């Protein structure tokens, strides 16, 4: 394992960008995500463009539809190794 170098973050990702990235990885359009969540497409667009805050309840709904944990969307820059209490 000594041949491996720990990865470092090179760019910061906003909450909106994390939603877009996960949505695109799931090969969903904004309209697909809107249909799966009941959240209007215009609201999803506003979230992805950081015009409105995601919020905890919306994060739960989106995470369920995107098959990920809500923390993936809410805390995109969290580094477990550097921020753990260990």
Buried (B, 14 or more C-beta within 10 A) or exposed (E): EEEEEEEEEEEEEBBBBBBBBBBEEBEBEBEBBBEBBEBEBEBBBBBBEEEEEBEEEBBBBBBEBBEBEBEBBBBBEEEEEEEEEE
